[in-house]
Amino acid sequence: QARVVESGGGLVQPGGSLRLSCICSGSIFSIYAMRWYRQAPGRQRELVAAITRGGGSVTADSGKGRFIFSGDTAKARVYLQMNSLKPEEPAKYCCHVSFNPVGEEWGQGIQVTVSS
């Protein structure tokens, strides 16, 4: 049974930075992709960044130029360095892991609050 644990959330002032970490334990050899999603109250969940076992990665347009996404599916961990955070970006950030051939696991999520 895989387990996904996020860390690094918290309160930051507008323009500040936070670094989120996600570590998956368990069936790490079958990991296909690892992703960060976020969901703010009253809004749909949105993809923030993703990486696949082949090494391809993507960062959503909302984070380009500000967010640095890194990680290694083989090591079952990904990181999201968020810079220049905006007041409209508070949300619950969740790490999602998908496995070959099937299966997925979500972390419990961590809260990011942007406020002065």
Sine and cosine of phi, psi and omega as CSV:
sin_phi,cos_phi,sin_psi,cos_psi,sin_omega,cos_omega
0.00,0.00,0.84,-0.54,-0.01,-1.00
-0.98,0.19,0.43,-0.90,0.05,-1.00
-0.68,-0.73,0.70,-0.71,-0.03,-1.00
-0.87,-0.49,0.79,-0.61,-0.05,-1.00
-0.78,-0.63,0.80,-0.60,0.06,-1.00
-0.97,-0.24,0.42,-0.91,0.08,-1.00
-0.45,-0.89,0.29,-0.96,0.12,-0.99
0.96,-0.28,-0.04,1.00,0.01,-1.00
-0.96,0.29,-0.03,-1.00,0.04,-1.00
0.51,-0.86,-0.34,-0.94,-0.04,-1.00
-0.98,-0.22,0.72,-0.70,0.03,-1.00
-0.61,-0.79,0.50,-0.87,0.05,-1.00
-0.98,0.21,0.41,-0.91,0.09,-1.00
-0.81,0.59,0.71,-0.70,-0.06,-1.00
1.00,0.00,-0.13,0.99,-0.02,-1.00
-0.99,0.11,-0.06,-1.00,-0.08,-1.00
-0.76,-0.65,0.48,-0.88,0.13,-0.99
-0.60,-0.80,0.49,-0.87,0.08,-1.00
-0.86,-0.51,0.87,-0.50,0.02,-1.00
-0.99,-0.15,0.59,-0.81,0.04,-1.00
-0.82,-0.57,0.55,-0.84,0.05,-1.00
-0.68,-0.73,0.80,-0.60,0.02,-1.00
-0.80,-0.60,0.75,-0.67,0.04,-1.00
-0.94,-0.33,0.73,-0.69,0.07,-1.00
-0.86,-0.51,0.38,-0.92,-0.01,-1.00
0.94,-0.34,-0.86,-0.50,-0.11,-0.99
-0.99,0.13,0.85,0.52,-0.14,-0.99
-0.95,0.31,-0.35,0.94,-0.04,-1.00
-0.96,0.28,-0.27,0.96,0.01,-1.00
-0.97,-0.24,0.22,0.98,0.02,-1.00
-0.92,0.39,0.75,-0.67,0.06,-1.00
-0.98,-0.20,-0.67,0.74,-0.05,-1.00
-0.46,-0.89,0.44,-0.90,0.10,-1.00
-0.75,-0.66,0.69,-0.72,-0.12,-0.99
-0.67,-0.74,0.48,-0.88,0.20,-0.98
-0.95,-0.30,0.77,-0.64,0.14,-0.99
-0.87,-0.50,0.34,-0.94,0.15,-0.99
-0.64,-0.77,0.47,-0.88,0.03,-1.00
-0.59,-0.81,0.84,-0.54,0.06,-1.00
-0.99,-0.14,0.42,-0.91,0.00,-1.00
-0.81,0.58,0.76,-0.65,0.04,-1.00
0.98,0.21,0.08,1.00,-0.02,-1.00
-0.83,-0.56,0.35,-0.94,0.03,-1.00
-0.96,0.27,0.47,-0.88,0.09,-1.00
-0.91,0.41,0.67,-0.75,0.00,-1.00
-0.76,-0.65,0.54,-0.84,0.05,-1.00
-0.97,0.26,0.72,-0.69,0.03,-1.00
-0.98,-0.21,-0.70,0.71,-0.02,-1.00
-0.28,-0.96,0.40,-0.92,-0.03,-1.00
-0.47,-0.88,0.46,-0.89,0.09,-1.00
-0.62,-0.79,0.62,-0.79,0.03,-1.00
-0.94,-0.34,0.21,-0.98,-0.04,-1.00
-0.87,0.49,-0.51,0.86,0.02,-1.00
-0.94,0.35,-0.15,0.99,0.05,-1.00
0.98,-0.20,-0.18,0.98,0.02,-1.00
-0.94,0.35,0.64,-0.77,0.01,-1.00
-0.67,-0.74,0.36,-0.93,0.00,-1.00
-0.58,-0.81,0.61,-0.79,0.10,-1.00
-0.85,-0.53,0.73,-0.68,-0.01,-1.00
-0.88,0.48,0.46,-0.89,-0.02,-1.00
-0.83,0.56,-0.54,0.84,-0.04,-1.00
-0.89,0.45,-0.38,0.93,-0.05,-1.00
-0.95,-0.33,-0.13,0.99,-0.06,-1.00
-0.88,0.47,0.72,-0.70,-0.04,-1.00
1.00,0.04,-0.25,0.97,-0.01,-1.00
-0.84,-0.54,-0.58,0.82,-0.05,-1.00
-0.98,-0.19,0.69,-0.73,0.08,-1.00
-0.90,-0.44,0.90,-0.43,-0.05,-1.00
-0.97,-0.25,0.76,-0.65,0.00,-1.00
-0.57,-0.82,0.25,-0.97,0.04,-1.00
0.46,-0.89,-0.03,-1.00,-0.07,-1.00
-0.50,-0.87,0.91,-0.42,-0.01,-1.00
-0.91,0.42,-0.50,0.87,0.01,-1.00
-0.91,0.41,-0.48,0.88,0.05,-1.00
-0.99,-0.12,-0.01,1.00,0.10,-1.00
0.87,0.49,0.63,0.78,0.06,-1.00
-0.53,-0.85,0.60,-0.80,0.06,-1.00
-0.69,-0.73,0.39,-0.92,-0.05,-1.00
-0.72,-0.70,0.50,-0.87,0.04,-1.00
-0.73,-0.69,0.96,-0.29,0.07,-1.00
-1.00,0.01,0.90,-0.43,-0.05,-1.00
-0.94,-0.33,0.88,-0.48,-0.01,-1.00
-0.91,-0.41,0.34,-0.94,0.04,-1.00
0.77,0.64,0.75,0.66,-0.03,-1.00
-0.90,0.43,0.61,-0.80,-0.09,-1.00
-0.97,-0.23,0.43,-0.90,0.00,-1.00
-0.86,0.51,-0.43,0.90,-0.02,-1.00
-1.00,0.04,0.14,0.99,-0.06,-1.00
-0.98,-0.21,0.08,1.00,0.10,-1.00
-0.86,0.52,0.69,-0.72,-0.03,-1.00
-0.16,-0.99,0.16,-0.99,0.18,-0.98
-1.00,-0.02,0.84,-0.54,-0.01,-1.00
-0.98,-0.21,0.79,-0.61,-0.07,-1.00
-0.83,-0.55,0.61,-0.79,0.07,-1.00
-0.99,-0.16,0.72,-0.69,-0.02,-1.00
-0.83,-0.56,0.71,-0.71,0.02,-1.00
-0.84,-0.54,0.75,-0.66,0.09,-1.00
-0.90,-0.43,0.53,-0.85,-0.14,-0.99
-0.86,-0.51,0.44,-0.90,0.18,-0.98
-1.00,-0.01,0.64,-0.77,-0.16,0.99
-0.98,0.19,-0.43,0.90,0.01,-1.00
-0.60,-0.80,0.27,-0.96,0.07,-1.00
0.89,-0.45,0.47,-0.88,0.03,-1.00
-0.44,-0.90,0.34,-0.94,0.02,-1.00
-0.54,-0.84,0.67,-0.74,0.04,-1.00
-0.94,-0.35,0.56,-0.83,0.20,-0.98
-0.99,0.16,0.13,-0.99,-0.02,-1.00
-0.97,0.25,-0.30,0.95,0.01,-1.00
1.00,-0.02,0.45,-0.89,0.04,-1.00
-0.73,-0.68,0.53,-0.85,-0.07,-1.00
-1.00,0.00,0.70,-0.71,0.14,-0.99
-0.89,-0.46,0.84,-0.54,0.00,-1.00
-0.89,-0.46,0.78,-0.62,0.02,-1.00
-0.90,-0.43,0.94,-0.33,-0.08,-1.00
-0.38,-0.93,0.55,-0.83,0.08,-1.00
-1.00,-0.08,0.00,0.00,0.00,0.00
